[in-house]
Amino acid sequence: MRSVRLRVLVALLVLAVVAVGGWQLLPSQQDSGRTVRVGTTDPVTSLDPAGAYDAGSWALFSNVFQSLLTYEPGGVDPVPDAAKRCSFATGGLTTYTCELRDDLTFPSGRAVTAEDVKYSFDRVKKIDSDVGPASLLSTLKSVEASGDTVTFHLAVPDATFPFKVATGAGSIVDRERYPADALRSGGQVDGTGPYRLAGYTRGRTAELTPNSRYRGAVDTGPPVELRYYSDPDGLEKAWKARQVDVATRQLPPRVLSGLNPSDPDQRVTVADSSETRNLYLNTRSGSPLHKVDVRRALAWLIDREQLADTVYDGTVDPLYSLIPTGITGHTTSFFDNYPARNEEKARKLLTEAGVDLPVSFTYGYGVGSGAAAAEAQELKRQLEAGGLFKVTVKGYERTDFQKRWASGKLDAYAVGWIADYPDPDTFAAPFVGTGATMNTGYSSKAVDAYIQESRQYADRGRTAQDFRDVQEAVAGDVPIIPLWQRKEYVVTSADVGGGQYLADGNGVFRLWKLDWI
């Protein structure tokens, strides 16, 4: 269906695999019911798929909910999960049909129907939460349910729609348990994924047990307890104290850079990743960053290499484009336009723009989000050098931070981005399309046209030029400034296997692949 060159997402480099008592290719019988404890700093912001569009929530959703489609490890084309089969109507990309499996049941015992699928998509769009995934379904006009068939009618051709169906936005919920026009409250989940949520304490733990009723594309795994930590230092302490068996997303950079491949007590997996981080700028009238020359001046002042070396200890790579290395359409548009830090060029732009110096603005970040605080201080240092800008740095609790940038209340803010699906579209439309998720206020008819043009190609390799054009336009308008691209690290104890499958760039957090060996 689609051919996207994603070798960077699927090329896994295992730095250390240590055998304990010799290799055991099958799970140990005595450990078959033993819980795997997984530590992470990615919080869950909502248990309702209509109200969350963040890494921590979607990681949980991919285990407790089921979508019509999913991805196999390393795969770039979605495959059936809750569906038997899905396809576009012959000769077009505006009608997409899925036939539902007939053996799916909710925790209540009620059979899943096509009406539940329709209901799930309809409520995401109806609720339209500021921090939800409704923007992903912007091309969806209506949904029909008939028998075991679900038909999606799209307003415009959209070859990326199957990718979006396979994300957390496509999570199927029980229409008898989730209100149609409001988010569900409480700590309960009614999904049909490979796990059930047996217990949940916000910000602390999620207890997952294998779902014996699950029917779909994967096998269920061992019991898992997700343990949430407020910052990387907390995760590091838990890992050192062996309070978790798996540590992922993220240990502190100094710990990641010092991981020892020969340590007999752990397994380390390092993978090239599509995760990026960008500096987003409020382009609205009234913002101190409204004028394009002010934003271009900022672009001239950022030293990515310094940021990667000093704050992240070389665990990230400098990024000069919206679309990361290894994805169709990747360019170096920001390097081409702003090749090296240059205060003189920045000053000239600001002088010609007629703004008072220094230009003052507020920079917000999420407290506990990796090295966000140290990153904020380094960017402040770089931007204030030379007296052209005055930056007020302020950290916010992460849920509050998300709500603030989603509602356009911040001048500038850095946010990490994990691909929703393995396609360049996920690095363009949510960032710079009109009404984009990142909500900078930016709108460009040319950029919108390039994005829409790219969605008309079922062969995704043909989209490269459209995305190059997007990136060139954005480098000129500067609503965002790319900062870096991350490597993916997963560390497990020596007796836990499957860590390399947790995340490979297609948005699925495969807890069911973990097991004792």
C-alpha positions in Angstrom: 0.0 0.0 0.0 2.7 2.5 1.0 6.5 2.5 0.8 8.1 4.8 3.4 11.9 4.6 4.0 12.1 4.3 7.7 15.3 2.4 8.3 16.1 4.8 11.1 13.0 3.7 13.0 13.5 0.0 12.7 17.3 -0.3 12.8 17.8 -1.6 16.4 21.3 -1.7 17.8 21.5 -4.0 20.8 24.5 -2.9 22.8 24.3 -5.7 25.4 22.5 -8.9 25.7 23.6 -10.8 28.7 22.7 -14.5 29.3 22.0 -15.6 32.9 22.6 -19.3 33.3 22.6 -19.7 29.5 20.1 -18.6 26.9 16.4 -19.6 27.6 14.5 -19.0 24.4 11.1 -19.7 26.1 9.7 -18.0 29.1 10.6 -19.6 32.4 7.6 -21.6 33.7 8.2 -20.4 37.3 8.0 -16.8 36.2 5.0 -17.1 33.9 2.7 -15.2 36.3 5.3 -12.8 37.6 4.7 -9.1 37.1 7.2 -7.1 35.1 7.7 -3.6 36.6 8.2 -0.9 34.0 9.4 2.6 35.0 8.8 5.7 32.9 8.6 9.5 33.3 5.9 9.8 30.6 2.7 10.6 32.6 -0.9 9.7 31.7 -2.9 12.8 31.4 -6.3 11.1 30.8 -7.7 7.6 30.7 -10.2 8.7 28.0 -9.0 8.4 24.4 -11.0 11.5 23.5 -9.1 13.6 26.0 -5.4 12.7 25.5 -2.8 13.3 22.8 0.5 12.6 24.6 3.1 9.9 24.8 2.3 8.5 28.2 -1.5 8.2 27.7 -1.1 6.7 24.2 1.5 4.2 25.5 -1.2 3.0 28.0 -4.0 3.1 25.3 -2.1 0.8 23.0 -2.3 -1.9 25.7 -5.7 -1.5 27.2 -7.7 -0.3 24.1 -7.9 -1.8 20.6 -8.1 0.0 17.3 -9.3 -1.4 14.0 -5.6 -1.4 12.9 -2.2 -1.7 14.5 1.4 -2.1 13.5 3.7 -5.1 13.7 7.2 -4.5 15.2 9.2 -2.5 12.7 6.2 -2.3 10.4 5.3 0.8 8.4 1.9 -0.4 7.0 -1.0 -0.9 9.4 -2.4 -4.4 9.8 -5.9 -5.5 11.1 -6.4 -5.8 14.8 -10.0 -5.3 15.8 -10.9 -5.4 12.1 -10.8 -8.5 9.8 -9.8 -6.3 6.9 -9.9 -2.6 5.8 -9.5 -0.9 2.4 -10.1 2.2 0.4 -12.9 2.0 -2.1 -11.7 1.2 -5.6 -10.4 4.2 -7.5 -10.4 6.8 -4.6 -9.1 7.9 -1.2 -12.3 9.3 0.2 -14.1 6.2 1.3 -12.5 3.8 3.7 -14.2 0.6 4.9 -13.4 -1.9 7.7 -15.1 -5.2 8.5 -15.1 -5.8 12.2 -14.1 -9.1 13.9 -17.0 -11.0 15.3 -15.4 -12.3 18.5 -14.6 -9.1 20.4 -16.1 -8.4 23.8 -15.9 -5.6 26.3 -15.1 -6.3 30.0 -18.8 -6.3 30.6 -19.2 -9.2 28.3 -21.1 -7.3 25.7 -20.1 -7.9 22.1 -18.3 -5.1 20.3 -20.3 -3.8 17.4 -19.7 -1.5 14.4 -21.9 1.0 16.3 -19.3 1.1 19.0 -16.6 1.9 16.5 -18.7 4.7 14.9 -19.5 6.0 18.4 -15.8 6.1 19.3 -14.8 8.2 16.3 -17.8 10.4 16.6 -17.3 11.3 20.2 -13.6 12.2 19.6 -14.7 14.8 17.1 -17.7 15.9 19.1 -15.9 16.4 22.4 -13.0 18.1 20.5 -10.8 18.5 23.6 -8.1 21.1 23.5 -5.6 18.4 24.6 -7.3 15.5 22.7 -6.7 13.9 19.2 -9.6 15.4 17.3 -7.2 17.3 15.0 -6.0 13.9 13.7 -9.4 13.3 12.3 -9.8 16.6 10.5 -10.4 15.0 7.1 -13.1 12.6 8.5 -16.5 13.9 7.4 -18.8 11.1 8.7 -18.9 7.5 9.8 -21.5 4.8 9.0 -22.2 1.5 10.8 -24.0 -1.3 9.1 -23.9 -4.9 10.4 -20.2 -5.6 11.0 -19.0 -3.0 8.6 -17.8 0.5 9.4 -17.5 3.0 6.5 -15.5 6.3 6.9 -16.4 9.1 4.5 -13.5 11.6 4.1 -14.0 15.3 3.1 -10.9 15.1 0.9 -8.6 12.4 -0.3 -6.4 11.3 2.6 -4.0 8.3 2.1 -2.8 8.8 5.7 -6.2 8.0 7.2 -5.4 4.3 7.8 -2.4 5.4 9.8 -4.6 7.6 12.0 -7.1 4.8 12.5 -4.2 2.8 14.0 -3.3 5.5 16.6 -4.8 6.2 20.0 -7.3 8.4 18.3 -8.9 5.2 16.9 -9.3 3.5 20.3 -12.6 1.7 20.5 -14.7 2.4 23.7 -17.9 0.9 25.0 -20.7 3.3 24.1 -22.6 2.2 27.2 -19.8 3.3 29.5 -18.4 6.5 27.8 -20.6 9.6 27.5 -21.1 11.0 24.0 -20.4 14.6 24.7 -18.0 14.6 27.7 -14.9 12.9 29.0 -15.3 10.0 31.3 -14.0 10.6 34.8 -12.6 8.2 37.3 -9.9 5.5 37.1 -11.7 2.9 35.0 -11.1 1.7 31.5 -13.4 -0.4 29.3 -11.4 -1.5 26.3 -10.6 -4.7 24.4 -6.8 -4.5 24.2 -4.4 -7.3 25.2 -4.4 -6.0 28.8 -7.0 -4.9 31.3 -6.4 -2.0 33.7 -6.7 -3.7 37.1 -5.7 -0.8 39.2 -4.7 2.8 38.6 -3.2 5.5 40.9 -2.8 8.8 39.0 0.9 9.8 38.7 2.1 6.6 40.4 1.0 3.2 39.0 -1.1 1.3 36.4 -1.6 -2.4 37.0 -2.2 -4.4 33.9 -3.4 -8.0 33.7 -3.6 -10.1 30.6 -7.0 -9.8 28.9 -8.3 -13.4 28.3 -11.0 -12.0 26.1 -8.6 -10.3 23.7 -8.8 -11.3 20.1 -6.5 -9.5 17.6 -3.1 -9.2 16.0 -0.9 -9.8 19.0 -0.4 -12.3 21.9 -1.0 -11.2 25.4 2.0 -11.0 27.7 2.8 -11.3 31.4 1.2 -9.0 34.1 2.8 -5.6 34.0 2.9 -2.8 36.5 3.7 0.6 35.0 5.4 2.9 37.6 5.4 6.6 36.9 8.1 9.0 38.1 8.0 12.7 38.2 11.5 13.2 36.7 14.4 11.2 35.3 16.3 11.4 38.6 13.4 9.6 40.3 13.5 6.9 37.6 17.2 6.5 38.0 16.9 6.0 41.8 14.2 3.4 41.2 16.4 1.6 38.6 19.4 1.5 40.9 17.3 0.2 43.8 15.9 -2.5 41.5 12.4 -1.2 42.1 11.7 -1.6 38.4 12.7 -4.3 35.9 12.6 -2.0 32.9 13.5 1.7 32.6 12.4 3.6 29.5 11.6 7.2 28.5 13.8 8.6 30.2 16.7 8.1 32.4 18.9 11.2 32.8 21.2 11.9 29.8 24.3 11.5 32.0 23.1 8.0 32.9 22.2 7.1 29.3 25.6 8.3 27.9 27.4 6.2 30.5 25.6 2.9 30.1 28.1 0.0 30.1 27.5 -2.7 27.4 29.5 -5.2 29.5 27.5 -4.8 32.7 26.2 -8.4 33.5 23.2 -7.1 35.4 21.3 -5.5 32.5 20.4 -5.5 28.9 20.6 -2.2 26.9 18.9 -1.5 23.7 19.6 1.6 21.7 17.6 2.4 18.6 17.6 5.3 16.2 14.3 7.1 16.8 12.0 9.5 15.1 11.3 11.4 18.3 12.1 15.1 17.9 11.9 18.3 19.9 11.0 21.7 18.6 10.8 25.3 19.9 7.3 26.6 19.1 6.7 30.3 18.7 3.4 32.2 19.1 2.9 34.0 15.8 -0.4 35.7 16.8 -0.9 39.4 16.6 0.0 40.9 20.0 2.7 38.3 20.7 6.3 39.6 21.0 7.2 37.0 18.4 4.5 38.0 15.9 6.9 39.6 13.4 8.7 37.1 11.2 12.0 38.9 11.4 11.9 38.5 15.2 11.5 34.8 14.8 14.2 34.6 12.1 16.5 36.4 14.5 15.8 33.7 17.1 16.7 31.0 14.5 20.1 32.7 14.0 20.9 32.5 17.7 20.4 28.9 18.5 23.4 26.6 18.7 22.1 23.0 18.5 25.4 21.3 18.8 26.1 23.1 22.1 22.6 22.1 23.3 23.1 18.5 22.4 26.5 18.2 24.0 26.1 20.2 27.2 22.5 19.4 28.2 22.0 15.9 26.6 25.5 14.5 26.8 25.4 13.5 23.2 22.3 11.3 23.6 20.4 13.5 21.0 21.5 14.7 17.5 21.0 18.3 16.3 18.0 18.6 14.0 17.6 21.1 11.2 14.2 20.2 9.8 10.6 19.4 10.7 11.0 15.9 9.4 13.7 13.8 11.1 16.5 11.9 9.5 15.4 8.6 7.9 11.8 9.8 7.1 10.7 10.5 3.5 11.1 14.2 2.7 13.8 15.0 5.3 15.9 18.0 4.5 18.2 20.4 6.3 16.2 23.5 5.6 17.1 25.3 8.8 20.8 24.6 8.3 20.5 25.9 4.7 18.9 29.1 5.9 20.7 29.6 9.3 23.9 27.6 9.0 25.7 28.9 12.1 24.9 31.0 15.1 25.3 34.7 14.0 24.5 37.6 16.4 25.2 40.2 13.7 22.6 38.8 11.3 20.1 38.5 14.2 20.7 42.1 15.2 20.3 43.4 11.7 16.9 41.6 11.3 15.7 43.1 14.6 16.9 46.6 13.8 15.2 46.5 10.3 12.0 45.2 12.0 12.0 48.4 14.1 11.5 46.6 17.4 12.8 47.8 20.8 15.7 45.9 22.1 15.9 43.6 24.0 12.8 41.8 22.8 11.2 40.3 25.9 9.2 37.1 25.9 8.3 34.2 28.2 9.5 30.7 27.6 7.5 27.8 29.1 8.4 24.2 29.7 7.0 21.1 31.4 8.5 20.4 34.8 9.9 16.9 35.0 10.1 16.5 31.3 13.6 15.0 30.9 16.2 17.7 30.8 13.7 20.4 30.1 14.8 22.7 32.8 18.4 22.6 31.9 17.5 22.9 28.2 15.5 26.1 29.0 18.4 27.6 30.8 20.8 26.8 28.0 18.4 28.3 25.4 17.9 31.4 27.6 21.7 31.8 27.7 22.1 31.5 24.0 19.2 33.8 23.1 20.2 36.5 25.6 23.9 36.6 24.6 24.5 39.9 22.9 21.5 41.6 24.5 19.0 41.1 21.7 16.4 39.2 23.7 15.3 39.0 27.3 13.8 35.6 28.1 11.7 34.8 31.2 11.8 31.1 31.8 8.9 29.5 33.6 8.2 25.8 34.4 4.7 24.4 34.7 3.3 21.1 36.0 3.1 19.0 32.8 -0.7 18.8 32.5 -0.9 22.5 33.1 1.9 23.1 30.6 0.0 21.1 27.9 -3.2 23.1 28.5 -1.3 26.4 28.4 0.4 25.9 25.0 -2.7 24.1 23.6 -4.8 27.2 24.4 -2.2 29.7 23.0 -1.2 31.2 26.3 2.6 30.9 25.9 5.0 33.0 23.8 7.5 30.2 23.3 7.6 26.6 24.4 9.6 23.5 23.7 7.8 20.2 23.2 9.0 16.7 22.3 7.2 14.9 19.6 6.8 11.1 19.1 5.5 10.0 15.7 1.8 9.2 15.7 2.4 6.9 12.8 5.3 6.2 10.4 4.8 8.8 7.8 6.1 12.3 7.2 2.6 13.7 7.5 2.8 13.4 11.3 5.7 15.9 11.4 3.9 18.4 9.2 0.1 18.8 9.7 0.2 18.7 13.5 3.0 21.3 13.6 2.3 23.8 10.8 -1.1 23.1 9.2 -3.8 25.6 9.8 -5.4 24.8 13.2 -2.4 22.6 14.0 -2.2 20.6 17.3 0.8 22.7 18.4 -1.3 25.8 18.2 1.3 28.5 17.3 -1.4 30.5 15.4 0.6 29.9 12.2 -1.4 29.6 9.0 0.0 29.4 5.4 -2.1 28.6 2.3 1.0 27.3 0.6 1.9 25.0 3.4 -1.7 23.7 3.7 -1.7 23.1 -0.1 1.5 21.0 0.1 0.2 18.9 3.0 -3.1 18.2 1.2 -1.3 17.5 -2.1 0.8 14.9 -0.2 -2.3 13.1 1.1 -3.4 12.2 -2.4 -0.6 9.7 -2.9 -1.1 6.1 -1.8 2.5 5.6 -2.7 4.0 7.6 0.2 7.4 7.7 -1.5 5.9 10.2 -4.0 5.3 12.8 -1.2 9.0 13.7 -0.8 8.9 17.0 -2.8 5.7 18.2 -1.1 7.4 17.8 2.3 10.6 19.5 1.1 8.4 22.4 0.0 6.7 22.5 3.4 10.1 22.6 5.2 11.5 25.3 3.0 8.4 27.5 3.6 8.6 26.9 7.4 12.3 27.8 7.5 11.3 31.1 6.0 8.3 31.8 8.3 9.8 30.2 11.4 6.7 29.3 13.5 8.8 26.6 15.0 12.6 25.9 15.3 13.7 22.3 15.2 16.2 21.5 18.1 17.1 17.8 18.2 16.3 14.2 17.3 16.6 11.5 20.1 18.0 8.1 20.3 15.7 5.5 22.0 17.1 3.8 25.1 15.5 0.9 26.9 17.3 -0.8 29.8 16.0 -4.1 31.3 17.3 -6.4 34.0 19.3 -9.3 32.7 16.3 -11.7 33.1 13.8 -9.7 31.1 13.6 -9.9 27.4 11.7 -8.0 24.7 12.8 -4.5 25.6 13.7 -3.8 22.0 10.1 -4.1 21.0 8.7 -1.5 23.4 8.9 1.3 20.9 10.2 1.4 17.3 8.7 4.6 15.9 5.2 3.6 14.9 3.5 4.7 18.0 2.9 1.3 19.7 4.2 0.5 23.2 4.4 -3.3 23.2 4.3 -4.3 26.8 3.1 -7.7 25.8 6.5 -8.4 24.2 8.2 -8.3 27.6 8.8 -11.5 29.4 11.0 -13.3 31.8 13.8 -15.5 30.3 
